[in-house]
């Protein structure tokens, strides 16, 4: 089955966390790691790749952290996955300059290249803003209802 790498998953989680912060407020590696249960050193490598590709800004020092380098609706899932994993290629022959001994006789190449293009289009169609909205909606659905876990309450705070 097709899967994102663990590194790409962690990159998406980190980007959603950073995007979910109030504007201008730094996100810290230790907070992201703790929030998503990601090993800190592994996360550091992922954040470095995201920074190198211009998706986040890294601020060093004792009060350093991370901010988005672009607005969330200008960053797509495709951008984030590419930043962490490099060019997307479902099969070797779909990559640039890739050689395959079956190239001349392969009946699958065209279909697999079409599939790859469809996957990339879907990833390009989902922005970080969309992803962040989905995360926030999920959190609000999981949050306990006001007034406790049980039934309705009266104005005085007691149960009906």
Helices and strands as residue ranges (DSSP letters): H 6-19, H 29-36, H 40-52, E 56-59, E 65-68, G 72-74, H 77-85, G 92-94, H 109-124, H 128-142
